[in-house]
Amino acid sequence: MPRFKTTENILKNTQELYDPNWFDKPFLELPPSIPWDYKRELQIEDVDIWEVVSEMSGPSGIYASWLPYAEFYIIVKNGKIDSTYYGDGSDKYAAKRCKELNIPYPEKNGIIK
């Protein structure tokens, strides 16, 4: 089941973005998302909703931009922003940084630790 958070949820508390109506249906309902136009580089402040890619206590984890939907990742270590990665192929750089920080990163064949 996908999980979603706001930037505030990620940095200031452990709550998830939650709408009880999402669970009232017999199918998976996701928060709304619109594609980013890539006319300029996306910034953290532009993102309203993040999808949780991988998360540990601390809080530490990697999150992907959901609203707007773009190839943009934020890595958080112990409640502080460690790094961001934007654009085509940025997931590879984010995965490498996660490995350096010992944050699990999902791959096609399982999770890289």
N, C-alpha and C positions, 0 to 999 in steps of 0.2 A: 504494500500500500504506500503510494507516494506521500511524502510529508512536505509541508510548506511553512515558511516563516517570513516575517518581515525583517528588515535590518535591525530594528529595535529588539525583536524577539531573539535574534542571534546574539547581539552584543550585550543586552541588559537582563535577559531572563531566559528561561528554557521553554517558555510556552510556544505552542505551535499556532499558526494561523488556522482557525477552525470555524467551520460553519456547520451547525448540527444538521442542516438540511442535506449536506453531502451524504449522510448515512441513511436518509429516508428513502432512498431509491434502490432498486435491485441491480443497479449497475454503478460502475465507478464514475463519479462526477468530480471533475477537477476545477480549480479556480479559473476564472477567465484569463486568457493570455492573448496578447497581440504581438506580432513580430516587430523587432527593431528594424529600422530602415538603414542602419549602418552609414548614415550620412555624416555622422561624427562618432568619436569613440564614446562608448557607454561609460557612465560613471556610477559609483555606488548610489549616489543620491537619486539617480534616474530609475532605480529598481524599486518597485513597490512590493513584489513577492519573489522570494527565492525558493527553489526546490532544494530540499536537503539531499545531497548526494551521499554523504557519509558524515557521521557525527559521533563524537565521543564526549565524555564529561570534560569539564574544564572551563567554559565550553570551548571545544575545538572541533573543527570540521571543515568540509568543503561544501559550498553551496553554488548552485547554478541559477542564473537569471531566468525567471519564469514570466514575470510581467514587468517590462516587456521581455519577450522570448528572444534570447540571443546567445551566442557563444561567448559567455562572460561568466567568470568564476571568481569567487572570493574565498580565500582560505583564512580561517580564524584559528588562532592558537591561544589558549588560556584567556579567552574573552577579548583579545586584541586582534585587529586586522593584521595579518602577516603579509599578504600579497593578493594581487588581482591579476587575472589573465583574460585577455580580450582578443577576439577574432578567430579566424580560421586556424584550426590546429592548436588552439590555446589549451585544450584539454590535455594534450601531451605534456606541456610545460607544467600545468597544474598537477598532473599525476606525479611528475618527477619531484615537485616541491612537497607534495603530500608524503612521498616516500622518505624524503629527508627529515620530515617532522614526525614520522611514525603515525600518520593519519591514514587509516585504511582508504583505499581508492578502488572502486569497482572497475573491473575490466571485463571484457567479453568472456574470458575463461575463469571468472572468479574474482576474488579481491586481492589486490596487490598490497602487501604489508611491508 
